[in-house]
Amino acid sequence: MSQVSNPIFSPFTSLGRKSIGSLSFAFSLRSPATPSPISVRFPVSPSSPPPFTRLRFTSLRTMASHIVGYPRMGPKRELKFALESFWDGKSSAEDLQKVSKDLRSSIWKQMAEAGIKYIPSNTFSYYDHVLDTTAMVGAVPPRYGWKGGEIGFDVYFSMARGNASVPAMEMTKWFDTNYHYIVPELGPDVKFSYASHKAVDEYKEAKALGVDTVPILLGPVSYLLLSKPAKGVDKSFSLLSLLDKVIPVYKQVVSDLKSAGATWIQFDEPKLVMDLEAHELKAFTLAYSELETSLFGLNVLIETYFADVPAEAYSVLTSLKGITGFGFDLVRGAKTIDLIKGGFPSGKYLFAGVVDGRNIWANDLAASLDVLHSLEGIVGKDKLVVSSSCSLLHTAVDLVNETKLDIEIKSWLAFAAQKVLEVNALAKELSGHKDQPFFSANASALASRKSSPRVTNQFVQIAAAALKGSDRRRPTAVSARLAAQQKKLNLPSLPTTTIGSFPQTMDLRRVRREYKAKKISEDDYVKAIKEEINKVVKIQEELDIDVLVHGEPERNDMVEYFGEQLSGFAFTANGWVQSYGSRCVKPPIIYGDVSRPKAMTVFWSSTAQSMTKRPMKGMLTGPVTILNWSFVRNDQPRHETCYQIALAIKDEVEDLEKAGINVIQIDEAALREGLPLRKLEHAFYLDWAVHSFRITNCGVQDTTQIHTHMCYSNFNDIILSIINMDADVITIENSRSDEKLLSVFREGVKYGAGIGPGVYDIHSPRIPSTEEIADRVRKMLAVLESHVLWVNPDCGLKTRKYDEVKSALSNMVAAAKLLRAELSKAK
C-alpha cells in the first residue's frame, strides 16, 4: 500500500493555499450573571492570519484548575465537514490539517483566557484517541500494508474505515458512553515502534502559541487491556504479556516531551475503575516502575474516570512510584471520596473531578464546594486541583450557540465551554477570589429548575410508580408466537431484512431543513417524503428483500425524532457530541416527566405499508436507548425516567398494531452501553432495563412480531438478559467484531427466538461479495437453527451512499437465496 509523504499528525507540515471555506470559531466567556454572552471569535480563512501568533497566558492561570479533555469536532462540527470533504476527495490533506490546527489553537486559547492552569493537549483526534495510540506505538495490523515510518492518512483511515480491499478494525463502545473506539489488534508477534509523533507535535504547537499544556497519553496498561487478540491469535493470549514490548515506545514519547519542555504529563488509566484481577493490578505497578526513571524530572498525573475506583485499585494506584498526582471522577465515583478520606499519600496532588463531564446540567457549585472543602483538609489547599470529572468530549461544545433554546431551560445548562468556567470559578473560590455574581446566578438557576412546574407531571409519576415491582411480559411463549407469526407472514427460510434507515441524501436533508424553517409547505414536505419512501420500497422489492422498512426519511436522528414528539424533552441547534469518526449525534435533553401527546410514527408506517404487499416494519426507538442516548435529568433515578419513556412507547406500539402493522421493531441499540462498569451493579440495571423493553410490547397479539436491534458492543456477558427481553426477533451487530457473538452459541447457550447476526459492516464503504456473506451465514448455521436465523446488515444504512447500499444488499439477498438452495438440497 502506498504511503503519503506528509505525516497525518504533524501540525508543522507545510500547508497549501487551498481552504475548505471560511470558518469562524466562537467560544462563550459568559457568566450566568451576565445578561448576554461575551463571545470571543477567531476568524479563519485563507486570507486571514492565524487566530494568534505568540501569546503568553501564564500569569492568568494561577488557580489550580484542570480539564481532562475537550470536544474535537468544533462548535459547529467544523472537523466533521473537513473530514468528509477529504474522504470524498473534495479537499486535500493540507486543507484538513489547516482546519484541525485552527480548531486546536482556538480551544487552547479559550481555556487559557478562562484561567485554566492545566490545559490538555493531544486530546484532538482525526478519528479516535485509542487509534491514535495504536498509531503512536506502531501496532498496525499487517493487512494494511504499512512498511514503517510515520503513519500517514491512508493507513490511519484504512484502519478506522476500511478500504476497497480490506475491512476496518473493530469498533466498540468506550466504557459506558456513546463514544466508540477502534479496538487494537495485538498478538505475540507484534513489533511496537514509535510511529506517530502527534503528542509531541501538538505540545510544541501549543507552546509556540504561548500555551503550556499537559500532554495526555492513554496509559500503557489501559491500552493493552482495551485491546483484543488479533485474528488467528489464541483468545487466551495475555495482552499484558506485551507490556515489556510497549513500554520502550512510551519511554521514547516521554523523552521527546521532556526535551520539548513539558513539565506535566497525564496518563489516562480508566481501566482502574473496572473489576480487575490481581495480575492486572500488578501490571500497573510494573509499568510505572519501569517508566519511573524516564519520568524523573516531570510531574506525572494518572487520571481515572467514569466510576468509583475499587479499594484494591486505589491502594495500587496511590502506591505507584514517580507519580505526582491522581485524578478521580467524583461525580460518578462519589464513593472514592471515602477512600481519599481514609488515606491519601502525603505531598501528592489530588485532581478532584467535581464538574460533570458527561451531562449538560449546570454544576451545583455550593455542593461541589462542600466536597472540595472536605478534601482540602485532607490533602492541603496547595495540593488540591479542581477538575472536570472526565473529558468534556462527552458533552456538547458551547451553549452560546443555542440562540433558540427556551430561556428558562437554558439557564439550567452548562456545555463544555461553560463547564470550563465552572471549574475555574470553583478554583478561584478555593484561592479566596470568589466570583459572587457567578455563584448567585448559579444558585438562582438551580432553584428555578427545582421549582418549575414544567418539570413534573403528576399523572405520569403515578403511572410509572405503579410499574415498580411488577413483571410485565407477553403471556404466550416465544415458540408459540413465532408459529402464529409465520402462519400470518409466510416468510421463507433465512428471511432478509434491513435494520431501518436508508441513505440520508443531501436533497432529503434539505427538504427537512426547509420544512423546519417554514420555507416549504406541509403538503410539499409530505409529498417529498412519500416519494422517498416509495423509492425505498421499490428498491427493496426489486432486490427481493422479504421484510421491508420505509427508510426513515422523515427522521433526523433515531432518538431526537421521538424526543421532539414527547413531552419533557428539549432540543438544541448545535448540541452535537462525537459518536465515532465524523459521526456526531445531538442528544435530546430530558428535563421533565415524559409522556406521548399523540401518535408519532403511525402515519408514515401506514403510508409505507400501503405501497407494498410485503410486511413493512414499524420502526421505533426503545426506552433504554432513548434514555442512554439523551442528556438525562439528574434529579430522579434513571430507571424512573426509563419507565416513563416505556409507557409512551407502549402507546405507540399498540397504535401501530391497530393500524395494521404486523412487524414492529423496537431498537435497543444502547442497552448494553448503559451497563454499569462494576459487576455488583449489573443485576439492578439489567432488571429495570429489560423490564422497560418488555413493558413496551406486553399488550400486543401473538401474531404481531416484535423485533429489536442492538449494535457495536460486547453482548456475550449479557446474553441471558437479552433472551429475557422476550423479543420475537433480534438483529445484532456481528461482522465487525470478528463474529465473536457466535461464540456464545458455540458454548451451549440456546436461543429459541429469531436472530439476525449482522452479515456485513455498514460503517465501511467496502462492498462484501455474495460468497463472503454466504460464508458468514454458514458459520451462523453451524451454531443456530435455520428456522430462527435472519439475514441482515449490522446496522442502519443512513450513512452510506445508494450505490453502496444497492450493491451490498443485492449480494446479501443473493447469499440468502444460495443458502436456501443449499439447505433445500441437504434435506
C-alpha positions in Angstrom: 0.0 0.0 0.0 1.4 3.4 -0.9 2.3 5.9 1.8 1.5 9.6 1.8 4.6 11.8 2.2 3.3 14.0 4.9 2.6 12.5 8.3 -1.0 12.7 9.4 -0.4 14.3 12.7 2.3 16.9 12.1 0.9 20.4 12.6 4.2 21.7 11.1 3.6 20.2 7.7 3.7 22.9 5.0 0.1 23.9 4.3 -1.2 24.7 0.8 -3.2 27.7 -0.2 -6.4 25.8 -0.7 -9.1 26.0 2.1 -12.4 24.4 3.0 -14.5 27.6 3.0 -14.2 30.3 5.6 -14.7 29.3 9.2 -15.3 31.2 12.4 -14.9 29.7 15.8 -16.8 31.3 18.7 -16.5 30.5 22.3 -18.5 31.9 25.2 -16.9 33.6 28.1 -20.4 34.1 29.5 -21.0 34.1 33.2 -24.5 33.1 34.4 -24.6 36.6 35.9 -24.2 38.4 32.6 -27.3 39.1 30.6 -25.7 38.3 27.3 -22.6 36.2 26.3 -19.2 37.7 25.7 -18.1 35.9 22.6 -14.5 35.6 21.5 -14.4 35.0 17.8 -11.5 33.7 15.8 -11.9 34.1 12.1 -10.3 31.5 10.0 -9.9 32.0 6.2 -7.3 31.7 3.6 -6.6 35.5 3.7 -6.6 35.9 7.5 -3.6 35.4 9.8 -3.6 32.7 12.4 -6.0 33.4 15.3 -3.0 34.4 17.4 0.7 34.1 16.9 2.5 34.0 20.2 0.7 34.9 23.3 1.5 34.4 27.0 -1.3 33.4 29.4 0.7 32.0 32.3 0.0 35.0 34.5 -3.7 34.5 34.1 -3.6 30.8 35.1 -2.7 31.0 38.8 -5.7 28.9 40.1 -5.4 25.1 40.4 -7.9 24.2 37.7 -7.7 21.3 35.2 -9.7 20.0 32.2 -9.3 16.3 31.5 -10.1 16.7 27.7 -12.2 18.7 25.3 -14.6 18.1 22.3 -12.8 17.8 19.0 -15.4 18.4 16.4 -15.7 22.2 16.8 -18.6 24.4 17.9 -20.4 23.7 14.6 -18.9 20.4 13.6 -16.1 22.0 11.6 -13.9 18.9 11.8 -16.7 16.6 10.6 -17.2 18.6 7.4 -13.5 18.8 6.8 -13.0 15.1 7.3 -15.9 14.1 5.0 -14.7 16.6 2.4 -11.3 14.9 2.5 -12.7 11.4 2.4 -14.8 12.4 -0.7 -11.7 13.7 -2.5 -13.1 17.2 -2.5 -10.2 18.7 -0.5 -6.6 17.9 0.3 -4.7 16.6 3.3 -3.4 20.1 3.8 -6.9 21.5 3.9 -7.9 19.0 6.6 -4.7 19.8 8.6 -5.4 23.5 8.5 -9.0 23.2 9.8 -7.7 20.9 12.5 -4.9 23.2 13.6 -7.2 26.2 13.8 -9.6 24.2 16.0 -6.8 23.2 18.4 -5.5 26.7 18.6 -8.9 28.1 19.4 -9.6 25.5 22.1 -6.2 26.2 23.8 -6.8 29.9 23.7 -10.3 29.5 25.1 -9.1 27.6 28.1 -6.1 29.9 28.7 -8.4 33.0 28.7 -10.8 31.3 31.0 -7.9 30.9 33.5 -7.4 27.1 33.4 -3.9 26.2 34.7 -3.6 22.6 33.5 -4.7 22.7 29.8 -4.7 19.4 28.0 -3.1 18.7 24.6 -3.1 15.5 22.5 -6.9 15.2 23.1 -7.6 16.2 19.5 -8.1 13.3 17.1 -8.9 12.8 13.4 -10.9 9.8 14.3 -10.3 8.2 17.7 -7.8 8.7 20.6 -7.3 4.9 21.0 -6.5 4.6 17.3 -4.0 7.5 17.8 -2.3 5.4 20.5 -2.2 2.4 18.1 -0.5 4.7 15.6 1.9 6.0 18.3 3.1 2.6 19.2 3.1 1.3 15.5 0.7 -1.6 16.2 -0.7 -1.6 12.6 -2.3 -4.9 11.6 -0.4 -6.5 8.7 -3.4 -6.3 6.3 -3.0 -2.6 5.9 0.4 -2.9 4.3 2.3 -0.5 6.4 6.0 -0.6 5.8 7.2 1.6 8.7 7.9 5.3 9.1 5.5 7.9 10.3 1.9 6.7 9.8 0.0 8.7 7.2 -3.6 9.4 6.5 -4.0 6.4 4.1 -3.1 3.8 6.7 -4.7 5.6 9.6 -8.1 6.0 7.9 -7.9 2.4 6.4 -7.6 1.1 10.0 -10.6 3.2 11.0 -12.9 2.8 8.0 -11.5 0.0 5.9 -10.8 0.4 2.2 -11.7 -1.3 -1.1 -9.6 -4.4 -0.3 -9.6 -4.9 3.5 -12.1 -4.3 6.3 -11.8 -1.8 9.1 -10.7 -2.7 12.6 -13.4 -3.5 15.2 -15.3 -0.6 16.7 -16.9 -0.9 20.2 -18.2 1.3 23.0 -15.9 3.4 25.1 -16.8 2.1 28.6 -20.4 3.0 29.3 -20.6 6.0 26.9 -22.0 6.5 23.4 -18.5 7.1 22.1 -16.9 4.3 20.1 -13.2 3.5 19.9 -11.2 1.4 17.4 -10.1 -1.8 19.2 -6.3 -2.5 18.9 -5.5 -6.0 17.4 -2.4 -7.4 19.1 -0.5 -10.7 19.3 2.8 -12.2 20.4 4.5 -11.2 17.1 3.5 -7.5 17.2 6.5 -5.2 16.8 5.9 -1.9 18.5 7.7 1.2 17.2 7.4 4.9 17.6 5.3 5.6 14.5 3.4 8.8 15.3 4.8 11.9 17.0 1.4 13.5 17.4 1.6 14.0 21.2 4.9 15.8 20.9 3.9 17.8 17.8 0.7 19.1 19.4 2.6 20.1 22.6 5.1 22.1 20.5 2.3 23.6 18.5 0.6 24.9 21.7 3.9 26.0 23.1 4.7 28.0 20.0 1.5 29.9 20.7 2.5 30.6 24.3 0.3 28.0 25.9 2.0 25.5 28.1 -0.1 22.3 28.1 -0.3 18.9 29.8 0.1 16.3 27.1 -2.3 13.4 27.6 -1.4 9.8 26.8 -3.6 6.7 27.1 -1.7 4.8 29.7 0.1 1.6 28.6 -1.9 -0.8 30.9 -5.3 0.5 29.9 -4.2 0.5 26.2 -3.4 -3.2 26.4 -6.5 -4.1 28.4 -8.7 -2.3 25.9 -7.1 -4.3 23.1 -8.0 -7.8 21.7 -6.1 -10.7 20.4 -5.6 -10.3 16.6 -7.3 -12.7 14.2 -5.6 -16.0 14.3 -4.2 -15.4 17.8 -5.5 -17.7 20.5 -8.2 -15.9 22.5 -6.4 -16.9 25.8 -3.4 -14.9 24.8 -2.3 -12.5 27.6 -2.3 -9.0 26.2 -0.4 -7.8 29.3 2.4 -10.1 28.3 3.2 -7.3 25.8 3.9 -4.7 28.5 7.7 -5.1 28.2 7.4 -4.6 24.5 5.3 -1.4 24.5 6.9 0.4 27.4 10.0 1.3 25.4 7.8 3.3 23.0 6.2 5.2 25.9 9.8 5.9 27.1 10.6 7.5 23.8 7.5 9.6 23.8 8.1 10.8 27.3 11.7 11.6 26.4 10.6 13.7 23.5 8.0 15.5 25.5 10.6 16.2 28.2 13.0 17.6 25.6 10.2 19.7 24.1 9.8 21.4 27.5 6.8 19.6 29.0 6.6 19.8 32.8 3.5 17.7 33.3 2.3 14.6 31.6 -1.1 13.0 32.1 -1.6 9.2 31.7 -5.2 8.2 31.4 -5.8 4.8 33.0 -9.6 4.4 33.0 -9.4 0.7 33.3 -8.6 1.2 37.0 -12.3 1.7 37.7 -13.1 -1.8 36.5 -13.2 -5.0 38.4 -9.6 -6.1 37.8 -7.8 -9.3 38.8 -4.7 -9.3 40.9 -2.3 -9.8 37.9 -4.0 -6.9 36.1 -3.5 -4.6 39.0 0.1 -5.8 39.3 0.7 -4.7 35.7 0.2 -1.0 36.8 2.9 -1.3 39.4 5.2 -3.0 36.9 4.5 -0.5 34.1 5.1 2.7 36.2 8.1 1.2 38.0 9.6 0.6 34.5 8.7 4.2 33.5 10.0 5.8 36.7 13.5 6.7 35.5 12.1 8.1 32.3 9.6 10.2 34.2 12.2 11.7 36.5 12.0 15.5 36.5 8.4 15.5 35.3 5.2 16.0 37.1 3.0 13.0 36.3 -0.8 12.8 36.7 -2.7 9.5 36.5 -6.3 10.2 35.6 -9.3 7.8 36.2 -12.9 8.4 35.3 -16.4 7.1 34.8 -16.8 5.3 38.1 -15.5 4.7 41.6 -12.0 3.3 41.9 -12.2 0.0 43.8 -10.4 -0.2 47.1 -7.7 -2.6 45.8 -7.1 -0.5 42.7 -7.0 2.7 44.8 -4.3 1.2 47.0 -2.2 0.1 44.0 -2.7 3.5 42.2 -1.7 5.7 45.2 1.4 3.5 45.8 2.8 3.9 42.3 6.3 5.4 42.2 7.2 8.6 40.4 3.6 9.9 40.3 2.8 13.5 41.3 -1.0 13.5 41.3 -4.0 11.4 41.0 -7.3 12.3 39.2 -10.7 10.9 40.2 -14.2 11.2 38.9 -16.1 12.4 42.0 -19.5 12.7 40.1 -19.9 9.1 39.0 -17.4 7.9 41.5 -18.5 9.7 44.7 -17.6 6.6 46.8 -14.0 7.3 46.1 -14.2 10.2 48.4 -14.4 7.8 51.3 -11.1 6.1 50.2 -9.4 9.5 49.9 -10.6 10.4 53.4 -9.3 7.0 54.6 -5.8 7.8 53.4 -4.2 9.9 50.6 -0.4 9.9 50.0 1.3 12.9 51.6 2.6 15.6 49.3 0.7 14.4 46.3 -1.8 16.4 44.2 -5.5 15.4 44.1 -7.3 16.3 40.9 -10.9 16.4 42.1 -13.3 15.8 39.3 -16.4 17.6 40.6 -17.7 19.1 37.4 -19.7 16.5 35.4 -18.1 15.9 32.0 -20.9 13.6 30.8 -24.1 15.7 31.2 -25.2 19.2 30.4 -26.7 20.4 33.7 -25.2 23.4 35.5 -23.0 22.3 38.4 -24.3 22.7 41.9 -21.4 25.0 42.9 -22.3 25.1 46.6 -22.4 21.3 46.8 -19.1 21.0 44.9 -17.5 23.5 47.3 -18.6 21.4 50.2 -16.8 18.4 48.7 -13.8 20.4 47.9 -13.5 21.9 51.3 -13.8 18.5 52.9 -10.9 17.3 50.7 -8.9 20.4 51.3 -8.4 19.4 54.9 -7.0 16.1 53.8 -4.6 16.9 51.0 -3.9 20.6 51.8 -5.0 23.6 49.9 -1.9 23.8 47.8 -2.3 20.2 46.6 -6.0 20.3 45.6 -6.8 20.9 41.9 -10.4 21.4 40.7 -11.1 19.3 37.6 -13.8 18.0 35.3 -14.9 14.5 36.1 -13.7 13.2 32.7 -13.1 14.5 29.3 -15.7 17.0 28.1 -15.7 15.1 24.8 -19.0 13.5 26.0 -20.9 16.8 26.3 -22.0 19.5 23.8 -19.5 22.3 23.0 -20.9 25.7 23.7 -24.2 27.0 25.0 -23.6 30.4 23.3 -24.6 28.8 20.0 -28.1 27.9 21.3 -30.0 31.1 20.4 -33.4 29.5 20.1 -33.4 27.3 23.3 -36.0 28.1 25.9 -34.5 30.8 28.2 -35.6 29.1 31.4 -34.2 25.7 30.4 -31.1 27.3 29.0 -30.4 28.8 32.4 -30.2 25.3 33.9 -27.5 24.1 31.5 -23.7 24.1 31.0 -22.0 22.8 27.9 -18.2 22.2 27.6 -17.3 25.9 27.4 -19.4 26.7 30.4 -18.0 23.8 32.4 -14.5 25.3 31.8 -15.8 28.4 33.5 -17.4 26.4 36.4 -14.1 24.6 37.0 -12.2 27.9 37.2 -14.9 29.6 39.4 -14.6 26.8 41.9 -10.8 27.0 41.8 -10.9 30.8 42.3 -13.2 30.4 45.3 -10.8 28.0 46.9 -8.0 30.5 46.5 -10.1 33.2 48.1 -11.3 35.0 45.0 -15.0 34.1 44.9 -17.0 35.4 41.9 -20.1 36.2 43.9 -22.3 37.1 40.9 -21.4 33.8 39.2 -22.3 31.8 42.3 -25.5 33.8 42.9 -26.7 33.2 39.3 -25.9 29.5 39.7 -28.0 29.2 42.9 -30.9 31.0 41.2 -30.8 28.7 38.2 -30.8 25.6 40.5 -33.8 27.0 42.4 -35.7 27.8 39.2 -35.2 24.2 38.0 -36.3 22.7 41.3 -39.5 24.7 41.5 -40.5 24.8 37.8 -44.0 23.3 37.2 -42.9 22.2 33.7 -40.7 19.5 35.3 -43.3 17.4 37.0 -46.5 15.7 35.6 -48.4 14.0 38.5 -50.3 11.6 36.2 -47.0 10.3 34.6 -45.4 9.9 38.1 -48.3 7.8 39.3 -48.4 5.6 36.2 -44.6 5.0 36.3 -44.7 4.3 40.1 -47.2 1.5 39.5 -44.7 -0.4 37.5 -42.2 -0.8 40.4 -42.1 -4.4 41.5 -44.2 -5.6 38.5 -43.2 -8.1 35.8 -44.8 -7.1 32.5 -44.4 -9.5 29.6 -46.3 -11.2 26.8 -48.3 -14.2 28.2 -47.5 -16.7 25.4 -44.1 -18.4 24.9 -42.0 -17.2 22.1 -42.1 -20.6 20.2 -45.9 -20.4 20.0 -45.8 -16.7 18.9 -43.3 -17.5 16.2 -45.6 -20.2 14.8 -48.6 -17.9 14.8 -46.5 -15.1 13.1 -45.1 -17.4 10.4 -48.7 -18.5 9.6 -49.6 -14.9 9.0 -46.4 -13.6 7.4 -45.4 -16.7 5.3 -41.7 -15.9 5.2 -39.1 -18.0 3.5 -36.3 -19.7 5.5 -33.4 -17.2 6.2 -35.7 -14.2 5.7 -33.9 -11.0 4.7 -34.4 -7.5 6.1 -32.6 -4.3 6.9 -32.2 -2.6 10.2 -34.3 0.5 9.4 -32.7 3.6 7.8 -31.7 4.1 4.2 -29.3 6.7 2.9 -29.9 10.3 4.0 -29.1 12.2 0.9 -28.3 15.9 0.7 -31.7 16.5 -1.0 -33.5 14.7 1.7 -31.8 16.7 4.4 -32.6 19.9 2.5 -36.3 19.1 2.4 -36.4 18.5 6.2 -34.4 21.7 6.8 -36.6 23.8 4.6 -39.8 22.4 6.2 -38.4 23.1 9.6 -37.6 26.7 8.5 -41.1 27.0 7.0 -39.7 27.6 3.6 -41.9 24.8 2.1 -45.5 23.9 2.9 -46.5 20.8 4.9 -48.1 19.5 1.7 -44.9 19.8 -0.2 -43.0 18.2 2.6 -45.3 15.2 2.9 -45.2 14.8 -0.9 -41.4 14.7 -0.9 -41.2 12.3 2.0 -43.8 10.0 0.4 -41.8 10.0 -2.9 -38.7 9.0 -0.9 -40.5 6.2 0.9 -41.9 4.9 -2.4 -38.4 4.9 -3.9 -37.0 2.9 -0.9 -39.9 0.4 -1.1 -39.4 -0.2 -4.8 -35.6 -0.7 -4.3 -36.3 -3.3 -1.6 -38.9 -5.1 -3.8 -36.5 -5.1 -6.8 -33.8 -6.6 -4.5 -36.4 -9.1 -3.3 -36.0 -8.3 0.4 -38.6 -10.2 2.5 -39.5 -7.7 5.3 -39.3 -4.1 4.3 -38.6 -0.8 6.0 -39.7 2.6 5.0 -36.2 4.1 5.2 -36.9 6.7 7.9 -36.6 9.7 5.5 -38.6 11.9 7.9 -36.2 11.3 10.8 -33.2 13.4 11.7 -32.0 11.0 14.4 -33.4 7.8 15.9 -33.6 9.5 19.4 -34.2 13.1 18.6 -37.1 12.3 16.3 -39.0 10.7 19.1 -38.0 13.2 21.7 -39.4 16.0 19.6 -42.8 14.4 19.9 -42.7 13.5 23.6 -43.3 15.9 26.4 -40.4 16.5 28.9 -37.8 16.9 26.1 -35.8 20.0 25.0 -33.6 20.3 21.9 -30.5 22.1 20.8 -29.4 23.5 17.5 -25.7 22.8 17.9 -25.5 20.4 20.8 -23.5 17.9 18.8 -21.5 15.1 20.5 -19.0 12.8 18.7 -20.1 9.2 18.5 -17.3 7.9 16.3 -15.1 9.3 13.5 -17.0 12.2 11.8 -20.4 10.8 13.1 -22.0 13.2 15.6 -25.3 12.9 17.5 -27.4 15.6 19.0 -28.8 14.1 22.2 -32.1 15.5 23.4 -32.3 16.9 26.9 -34.8 15.2 29.2 -35.7 17.9 31.7 -39.1 16.7 33.0 -41.6 13.9 33.1 -42.1 12.1 29.8 -45.4 11.3 28.0 -46.8 10.9 24.5 -49.3 13.6 23.5 -50.2 11.9 20.2 -49.1 9.1 17.7 -45.6 9.6 16.4 -45.0 7.1 13.5 -48.3 5.6 12.6 -49.0 7.9 9.6 -45.6 7.2 7.9 -45.6 3.4 8.7 -49.2 3.1 7.4 -48.3 5.0 4.3 -45.3 2.7 3.6 -47.4 -0.4 4.2 -50.0 0.8 1.6 -47.2 0.8 -1.0 -46.4 -2.9 -0.8 -47.9 -6.3 -0.1 -44.8 -7.4 1.8 -44.6 -6.9 5.6 -43.5 -3.4 6.5 -41.7 -2.9 9.8 -42.9 -0.2 12.1 -39.7 1.4 13.4 -39.4 2.7 17.0 -36.5 3.5 19.3 -36.7 1.7 22.6 -36.9 3.4 26.1 -33.5 2.3 27.3 -31.8 3.7 24.1 -33.8 6.9 24.3 -32.6 7.2 27.9 -28.9 6.3 27.3 -28.6 8.5 24.2 -30.1 11.6 25.8 -28.8 14.0 28.4 -30.9 12.7 31.3 -32.3 14.7 34.1 -30.3 14.1 37.3 -33.0 15.0 39.8 -34.5 11.5 39.9 -33.2 7.9 39.4 -32.6 6.9 35.8 -34.9 3.9 36.0 -37.9 6.1 36.9 -37.3 8.2 33.8 -37.0 5.0 31.7 -40.3 3.6 32.9 -42.0 6.9 31.8 -40.5 6.5 28.3 -41.5 2.8 28.2 -45.2 3.7 28.8 -45.0 6.3 26.0 -43.6 3.8 23.5 -46.1 1.2 24.7 -48.9 3.5 23.5 -47.2 3.9 20.1 -46.7 0.1 19.7 -50.4 -0.5 20.3 -51.4 2.2 17.9 -49.2 0.7 15.2 -50.7 -2.7 15.7 -54.2 -1.2 15.4 -53.2 0.4 12.1 -52.3 -3.0 10.6 -48.5 -3.0 11.1 -47.7 -6.7 11.8 -44.0 -6.3 12.4 -42.7 -3.7 14.8 -39.0 -3.1 15.6 -38.2 -1.5 18.9 -34.5 -0.7 18.8 -32.4 -1.1 21.9 -29.1 -0.3 20.3 -27.8 1.2 23.6 -29.0 -1.3 26.2 -25.5 -2.8 26.6 -23.7 0.6 26.9 -25.8 1.6 29.9 -24.4 -1.4 31.8 -22.6 -0.1 34.9 -18.9 -0.7 34.9 -18.9 -2.5 38.2 -20.3 -6.1 38.3 -22.1 -5.6 41.6 -24.4 -3.0 39.9 -25.2 -5.1 36.8 -28.2 -7.0 38.1 -30.2 -4.0 39.1 -29.6 -2.2 35.8 -30.4 -5.2 33.7 -33.6 -5.8 35.7 -35.1 -2.4 35.1 -33.7 -2.0 31.5 -35.1 -5.4 30.3 -38.4 -4.8 32.1 -38.7 -1.4 30.4 -38.4 -3.1 27.0 -41.0 -5.7 27.9 -43.4 -3.0 29.0 -43.4 -1.5 25.5 -44.9 -4.6 23.9 -46.6 -6.6 26.6 -50.0 -5.8 25.2 -49.8 -6.9 21.6 -51.3 -10.0 20.0 -49.3 -13.2 19.4 -49.4 -12.6 15.6 -47.6 -9.2 15.9 -43.9 -9.8 15.5 -41.7 -7.7 17.8 -38.1 -7.1 16.6 -35.3 -5.4 18.4 -31.8 -4.4 17.3 -28.5 -3.9 19.2 -25.2 -2.8 17.8 -21.4 -2.4 18.4 -20.9 -3.8 21.9 -19.9 -7.0 23.7 -23.2 -8.9 24.3 -21.8 -12.2 25.3 -21.8 -11.4 29.0 -25.5 -10.3 29.0 -26.9 -12.9 26.6 -29.3 -14.3 29.3 -30.7 -10.8 29.8 -31.1 -10.4 26.0 -33.1 -13.7 26.0 -35.1 -12.3 28.9 -36.2 -9.3 26.7 -38.5 -11.9 25.1 -38.4 -10.3 21.6 -39.6 -12.4 18.7 -36.5 -11.5 16.6 -33.3 -9.7 17.5 -30.9 -8.3 14.9 -27.5 -7.7 16.3 -24.0 -6.5 15.2 -21.7 -9.3 14.4 -19.5 -8.8 11.4 -17.1 -6.1 12.5 -16.4 -7.8 15.8 -15.0 -11.0 14.1 -18.3 -12.8 14.8 -17.5 -13.2 18.5 -21.2 -13.1 19.2 -21.4 -16.6 17.7 -19.0 -17.9 20.3 -21.7 -17.7 23.0 -23.9 -20.2 21.0 -20.9 -22.5 20.4 -20.6 -22.6 24.2 -24.1 -24.0 24.5 -26.5 -21.1 25.1 -29.8 -22.0 23.5 -31.7 -19.2 21.8 -35.2 -20.1 20.7 -36.3 -16.8 19.2 -35.5 -15.4 15.8 -32.0 -13.9 15.5 -30.1 -12.0 12.8 -26.4 -11.6 13.4 -25.2 -8.9 11.0 -23.6 -10.2 7.9 -21.7 -7.1 6.8 -20.3 -3.9 8.3 -22.3 -0.8 7.2 -19.8 1.6 8.6 -17.3 0.8 5.9 -17.7 1.8 2.2 -16.4 -1.7 1.3 -18.9 -3.9 -0.6 -18.8 -7.6 0.6 -19.2 -10.3 -2.1 -22.0 -12.8 -2.2 -19.7 -15.6 -1.3 -18.2 -13.7 1.7 -21.7 -13.1 3.1 -22.6 -16.7 2.4 -19.6 -17.9 4.3 -20.6 -15.8 7.3 -24.1 -17.2 7.3 -22.7 -20.8 7.1 -20.8 -20.1 10.3 -24.0 -18.9 11.8 -25.8 -22.1 10.7 -23.2 -24.2 12.4 -24.5 -22.9 15.8 -28.0 -21.7 15.1 -31.1 -23.4 13.6 -32.0 -22.3 10.1 -35.7 -21.7 11.1 -34.6 -18.9 13.6 -31.9 -17.3 11.5 -32.4 -14.0 9.7 -30.1 -12.3 7.2 -29.4 -8.6 7.6 -26.7 -5.9 7.8 -25.1 -4.9 11.0 -26.9 -1.7 11.4 -28.9 1.1 9.7 -27.8 2.4 6.3 -28.3 6.2 6.7 -24.5 6.9 6.5 -24.0 5.0 3.2 -24.5 6.0 -0.4 -27.2 4.5 -2.5 -24.8 2.8 -4.9 -23.1 1.1 -2.0 -26.4 0.1 -0.4 -27.8 -1.5 -3.6 -24.7 -3.5 -4.3 -24.3 -4.7 -0.7 -27.9 -5.6 -0.3 -28.0 -7.3 -3.7 -25.1 -9.6 -2.6 -26.8 -10.2 0.7 -30.1 -11.4 -0.9 -28.1 -13.5 -3.4 -26.3 -15.1 -0.5 -29.6 -15.9 1.3 -31.0 -17.5 -1.8 -27.9 -19.5 -2.4 -28.0 -20.9 1.2 -31.8 -21.6 0.9 -31.0 -23.7 -2.1 -28.2 -25.5 -0.2 -30.5 -26.2 2.7 -33.2 -27.5 0.5 -30.8 -29.8 -1.3 -29.5 -31.0 2.0 -33.0 -32.0 3.1 
